[in-house]
Amino acid sequence: MDTATATADPAVTGEGTGRPGGGRRSGAWCAALLFAGVSAVVGCRVADTDGVTPVPQLLAFLPWLLVPTAAGLLCTVLARWWTGAVWGVALLGLLAWYIEPYGRTGEPVGPPVAELRVLTSNVEFGQATAALVDAVRREEPDLVFVQECEYTCDAALKRELTAAYPHRRAVEGGGSEGSVILSRFPLRAGDGVPGTMGMPGAVADVDGHPVLLQLAHPMPPLPGQVGLWQRELGGLRDAAAAARDTPTVLAGDFNATQDHAAFRRVLDTGLRDAARLDGADRTPTWPSRTTPAFGAQIDHVLVSEEFAARRARFLDLADTDHRALVVDLTLHGGR
């Protein structure tokens, strides 16, 4: 057998066998490693579970998994590994499917009875308090949900905003533990949701209509604390499920996206994501230093079916790693 014939042998090159030859084996291995990592995350999404670390953390950035998948596909083409190419195309299809918005939509039943504007902001240990005060004065929301509002932040909000927002519910605390709801509408005490960080609740009298308000700030899914994160999101889900007969606004830093099963369970109670209702689903809110080019939407305003939403916008505030979210809501009477 001469050299030309030996070089063309499929057993050496892998051509026509679906397997890479020696010169292309490294590219196939690279693709296989990329696809294996993406498959672990997508597999948990298919199974409707958040899995274990690092899957919950990677699920927050599920749309960005298109990048390693595309890189893997390029490697399969260069390596002429066609079995791997099929694997990569299947992953692309699953990612495209799950990037679609999750949850219910629909128009509220009954006539409009009240208009209100909601702002939610994580001020990162109170550092962005001054920027938040400026944003509140500029945007003039009716309800303000503030996370990580420690003692100095709480004092500043009392000093600067009490005249415009005479009603409040708060859980005082240092660092990330403090949270505050400010309202133009009269409030009566709500149960709130127990958590490592403060999650106060209240019932607002919105032009004669009771509206349940619940601030969300569960623990993030840090390594070793995924179970705690799931339990605290479960507490928010239980609160939403118990309020099915009351118009509800559940807002804050959920430390979760629609790609997390624990967050989807909250939406499954019948709540809708206000940003999605206005066509702004998947607009990144964290980390603010890389948004909007890169990030995850973990700050949400969730509303019950009595609400319509419009003009969702995301505000860049100085000295915090979260973007604030403002949305205009219309409360409708009847179901």
C-alpha positions as CSV (number, residue, x, y, z in Angstrom):
1,M,0.0,0.0,0.0
2,D,1.5,3.4,-1.0
3,T,1.6,6.5,1.2
4,A,-1.3,8.2,-0.5
5,T,-3.6,5.2,0.0
6,A,-2.6,5.0,3.7
7,T,-3.3,8.6,4.3
8,A,-6.8,8.3,2.8
9,D,-7.7,5.3,4.9
10,P,-10.9,6.1,6.8
11,A,-9.6,4.1,9.8
12,V,-6.9,6.8,10.1
13,T,-8.8,9.9,9.2
14,G,-12.1,9.0,10.6
15,E,-13.9,10.3,7.4
16,G,-17.1,8.5,6.8
17,T,-17.1,6.8,10.2
18,G,-18.6,9.6,12.3
19,R,-15.4,9.5,14.5
20,P,-12.5,12.0,14.3
21,G,-9.1,11.0,13.2
22,G,-5.9,11.6,15.1
23,G,-5.4,15.1,13.7
24,R,-8.9,16.2,14.7
25,R,-9.2,14.3,18.0
26,S,-8.4,17.3,20.2
27,G,-11.2,19.4,18.6
28,A,-13.6,16.6,19.2
29,W,-12.6,16.3,22.8
30,C,-13.0,20.0,23.3
31,A,-16.5,19.9,21.8
32,A,-17.4,16.9,23.9
33,L,-16.3,18.7,27.1
34,L,-18.3,21.8,26.2
35,F,-21.4,19.8,25.3
36,A,-21.2,17.7,28.5
37,G,-21.2,20.8,30.6
38,V,-24.1,22.4,28.8
39,S,-26.0,19.1,28.8
40,A,-25.8,18.9,32.6
41,V,-27.4,22.3,32.9
42,V,-30.0,21.8,30.1
43,G,-30.8,18.3,31.5
44,C,-31.8,19.8,34.8
45,R,-33.9,22.4,33.0
46,V,-35.7,19.6,31.1
47,A,-36.2,17.6,34.3
48,D,-37.7,20.7,36.0
49,T,-35.1,20.7,38.8
50,D,-32.4,23.1,39.9
51,G,-30.0,20.3,40.7
52,V,-26.9,20.9,42.8
53,T,-24.0,23.4,42.6
54,P,-22.9,24.6,40.1
55,V,-26.1,24.0,38.1
56,P,-28.3,26.5,39.9
57,Q,-25.7,29.2,39.4
58,L,-25.3,28.4,35.7
59,L,-29.1,28.2,35.2
60,A,-29.3,31.9,35.9
61,F,-27.3,32.5,32.7
62,L,-29.0,29.8,30.6
63,P,-29.3,31.9,27.4
64,W,-25.5,32.5,27.5
65,L,-25.0,28.8,27.2
66,L,-25.6,29.3,23.5
67,V,-21.9,30.6,23.4
68,P,-20.2,27.4,24.5
69,T,-22.6,25.3,22.5
70,A,-21.8,27.3,19.3
71,A,-18.1,27.0,20.0
72,G,-18.5,23.2,20.4
73,L,-20.3,23.0,17.1
74,L,-17.5,24.9,15.4
75,C,-15.1,22.3,16.9
76,T,-17.2,19.4,15.6
77,V,-17.2,20.9,12.1
78,L,-13.4,21.4,12.2
79,A,-13.0,17.8,13.5
80,R,-15.6,16.4,11.1
81,W,-17.2,14.7,14.1
82,W,-20.8,14.5,12.8
83,T,-22.2,12.6,15.8
84,G,-21.0,15.4,17.9
85,A,-22.6,17.9,15.5
86,V,-26.0,16.2,16.0
87,W,-25.5,16.5,19.8
88,G,-24.7,20.2,19.5
89,V,-27.7,20.9,17.3
90,A,-29.9,19.2,19.7
91,L,-28.6,21.3,22.5
92,L,-29.1,24.5,20.5
93,G,-32.7,23.5,19.9
94,L,-33.4,22.8,23.6
95,L,-31.7,26.1,24.6
96,A,-33.8,28.0,22.0
97,W,-37.0,26.3,23.4
98,Y,-36.3,27.2,27.0
99,I,-35.2,30.8,26.2
100,E,-38.9,31.5,25.4
101,P,-40.7,33.3,28.2
102,Y,-42.3,31.1,30.9
103,G,-45.6,31.7,32.7
104,R,-49.1,33.0,32.0
105,T,-50.2,36.1,30.2
106,G,-53.6,37.5,29.4
107,E,-55.7,40.6,29.8
108,P,-57.4,41.3,33.1
109,V,-61.1,41.0,33.5
110,G,-63.3,43.9,34.4
111,P,-62.9,47.7,34.1
112,P,-59.8,49.6,35.3
113,V,-60.2,50.9,38.9
114,A,-56.8,52.2,39.9
115,E,-53.4,53.2,38.5
116,L,-50.1,52.7,40.4
117,R,-46.4,52.8,39.7
118,V,-44.0,50.3,41.4
119,L,-40.3,50.6,41.9
120,T,-38.0,47.9,43.3
121,S,-34.3,48.3,44.0
122,N,-31.6,46.4,45.8
123,V,-29.3,49.1,47.1
124,E,-26.4,46.8,48.0
125,F,-25.9,47.2,51.7
126,G,-27.4,50.7,51.6
127,Q,-24.6,52.1,49.4
128,A,-27.0,53.3,46.6
129,T,-29.4,55.0,49.0
130,A,-28.7,58.5,47.7
131,A,-29.1,57.3,44.1
132,L,-32.4,55.6,45.0
133,V,-33.8,58.7,46.7
134,D,-33.0,60.7,43.5
135,A,-34.7,58.0,41.3
136,V,-37.8,58.0,43.5
137,R,-38.2,61.7,43.3
138,R,-37.7,61.6,39.5
139,E,-40.0,58.6,38.8
140,E,-42.6,59.3,41.5
141,P,-43.7,55.7,42.1
142,D,-46.6,54.9,44.4
143,L,-44.9,51.9,46.0
144,V,-41.2,51.4,46.6
145,F,-39.6,48.0,47.5
146,V,-36.1,48.4,48.9
147,Q,-33.8,45.4,49.6
148,E,-30.5,45.5,51.5
149,C,-31.6,48.7,53.2
150,E,-29.5,48.6,56.4
151,Y,-29.8,51.0,59.3
152,T,-28.3,54.1,57.7
153,C,-30.4,53.5,54.6
154,D,-33.6,53.1,56.6
155,A,-32.8,56.4,58.5
156,A,-32.1,58.2,55.2
157,L,-35.4,57.1,53.7
158,K,-37.3,58.2,56.7
159,R,-35.6,61.6,56.6
160,E,-35.9,62.2,52.9
161,L,-39.1,60.5,51.8
162,T,-41.5,60.3,54.7
163,A,-43.4,63.4,53.5
164,A,-44.2,61.8,50.1
165,Y,-44.4,58.2,51.5
166,P,-46.1,58.4,54.9
167,H,-46.8,54.7,55.1
168,R,-44.1,52.0,55.5
169,R,-43.4,48.4,56.5
170,A,-39.9,47.4,57.3
171,V,-37.7,44.7,58.7
172,E,-34.7,46.4,60.3
173,G,-31.3,44.9,60.0
174,G,-27.7,45.4,59.1
175,G,-25.9,44.6,55.9
176,S,-28.2,42.7,53.6
177,E,-30.9,41.9,56.2
178,G,-32.9,45.2,56.2
179,S,-35.8,45.7,53.8
180,V,-38.5,48.4,53.4
181,I,-41.8,48.9,51.7
182,L,-42.7,52.6,51.2
183,S,-46.2,53.6,50.1
184,R,-48.4,56.6,49.2
185,F,-51.3,54.4,50.0
186,P,-52.4,53.5,53.6
187,L,-51.0,50.2,54.8
188,R,-52.0,47.6,57.3
189,A,-49.7,45.0,58.6
190,G,-49.2,41.8,56.6
191,D,-47.7,38.6,57.7
192,G,-44.5,38.9,55.6
193,V,-42.4,35.8,54.8
194,P,-39.7,34.6,57.2
195,G,-36.3,34.6,55.7
196,T,-32.6,35.1,56.4
197,M,-33.0,38.6,54.9
198,G,-36.0,40.7,55.6
199,M,-39.2,40.1,53.5
200,P,-41.9,42.4,55.0
201,G,-45.5,42.2,53.8
202,A,-48.5,44.6,54.0
203,V,-52.0,45.2,52.6
204,A,-52.4,48.5,50.8
205,D,-55.6,50.4,50.4
206,V,-55.4,51.4,46.7
207,D,-58.3,53.7,46.1
208,G,-60.5,51.5,48.2
209,H,-59.2,48.2,46.9
210,P,-57.1,45.9,49.1
211,V,-53.8,44.9,47.4
212,L,-51.4,42.5,49.1
213,L,-47.8,43.7,49.0
214,Q,-44.9,41.3,49.6
215,L,-41.2,42.1,49.3
216,A,-39.0,39.3,48.0
217,H,-35.4,38.8,49.0
218,P,-34.5,35.1,49.4
219,M,-31.0,34.0,50.0
220,P,-29.0,33.6,46.7
221,P,-28.2,30.0,45.6
222,L,-24.6,30.1,47.0
223,P,-22.7,26.8,47.2
224,G,-23.8,25.0,50.3
225,Q,-27.0,27.1,50.6
226,V,-29.1,26.0,47.6
227,G,-31.5,24.2,49.9
228,L,-32.0,27.4,51.9
229,W,-32.6,29.4,48.7
230,Q,-35.2,26.9,47.6
231,R,-37.0,26.9,51.0
232,E,-37.2,30.7,51.0
233,L,-38.5,30.9,47.5
234,G,-41.0,28.2,48.6
235,G,-42.1,30.5,51.3
236,L,-42.8,33.2,48.8
237,R,-44.7,30.6,46.6
238,D,-46.8,29.7,49.7
239,A,-47.6,33.3,50.4
240,A,-48.7,33.9,46.8
241,A,-50.8,30.7,46.7
242,A,-52.6,31.8,50.0
243,A,-53.5,35.1,48.4
244,R,-55.2,33.9,45.2
245,D,-58.4,35.8,46.0
246,T,-56.6,39.1,46.6
247,P,-54.8,41.3,44.1
248,T,-51.1,40.9,44.7
249,V,-47.8,42.6,44.0
250,L,-44.8,40.5,44.8
251,A,-41.6,42.5,44.1
252,G,-37.9,42.5,44.8
253,D,-34.6,40.7,44.3
254,F,-35.6,37.1,43.9
255,N,-32.1,35.9,43.2
256,A,-33.7,33.7,40.6
257,T,-34.7,33.7,36.9
258,Q,-37.4,31.9,34.9
259,D,-34.9,29.2,34.3
260,H,-34.9,28.2,38.0
261,A,-37.5,25.6,38.9
262,A,-38.0,27.2,42.4
263,F,-38.9,30.5,40.7
264,R,-41.2,28.9,38.2
265,R,-43.2,27.4,41.1
266,V,-43.9,31.0,42.3
267,L,-45.2,31.8,38.8
268,D,-47.3,28.7,38.8
269,T,-49.5,30.2,41.5
270,G,-50.9,32.4,38.8
271,L,-48.6,35.4,39.1
272,R,-47.3,37.1,36.0
273,D,-44.0,38.8,35.5
274,A,-44.8,42.5,34.8
275,A,-41.7,43.0,32.7
276,R,-42.7,40.1,30.5
277,L,-46.2,41.5,30.1
278,D,-44.6,44.6,28.7
279,G,-42.2,42.7,26.4
280,A,-39.1,43.2,28.5
281,D,-38.5,39.6,29.7
282,R,-34.9,38.6,30.1
283,T,-33.7,42.2,30.3
284,P,-30.6,41.7,32.6
285,T,-30.7,43.4,36.1
286,W,-27.6,41.9,37.6
287,P,-24.7,42.3,37.8
288,S,-25.2,46.0,36.8
289,R,-21.5,46.4,35.8
290,T,-22.0,44.2,32.7
291,T,-25.7,44.9,31.9
292,P,-27.3,45.2,29.5
293,A,-24.6,43.3,27.4
294,F,-24.4,40.4,29.9
295,G,-26.4,39.4,33.0
296,A,-29.5,37.8,34.4
297,Q,-32.9,39.2,35.2
298,I,-33.2,38.4,38.9
299,D,-35.2,41.5,40.0
300,H,-38.9,41.2,39.3
301,V,-42.3,42.7,39.9
302,L,-44.8,39.8,39.9
303,V,-48.5,40.7,39.8
304,S,-51.8,38.7,40.0
305,E,-54.2,38.4,37.1
306,E,-56.1,41.6,38.1
307,F,-53.2,43.8,36.8
308,A,-52.1,45.0,33.4
309,A,-48.5,46.2,33.1
310,R,-46.8,48.8,30.8
311,R,-43.7,51.0,30.6
312,A,-41.4,48.6,32.3
313,R,-38.0,50.3,32.5
314,F,-34.6,49.5,34.1
315,L,-32.7,52.2,35.9
316,D,-28.9,52.2,36.4
317,L,-28.2,53.5,39.9
318,A,-24.8,54.4,41.2
319,D,-23.1,52.2,43.9
320,T,-25.2,49.1,43.5
321,D,-24.8,45.8,41.6
322,H,-28.5,45.7,40.7
323,R,-30.5,47.8,38.2
324,A,-33.8,49.1,39.6
325,L,-37.0,48.2,37.9
326,V,-40.0,50.6,37.5
327,V,-43.3,49.5,36.0
328,D,-46.7,51.1,35.7
329,L,-49.7,48.9,36.7
330,T,-53.4,49.1,36.1
331,L,-55.7,47.4,38.6
332,H,-58.8,46.0,37.1
333,G,-62.0,45.1,39.1
334,G,-63.6,41.7,38.6
335,R,-62.2,38.4,37.5
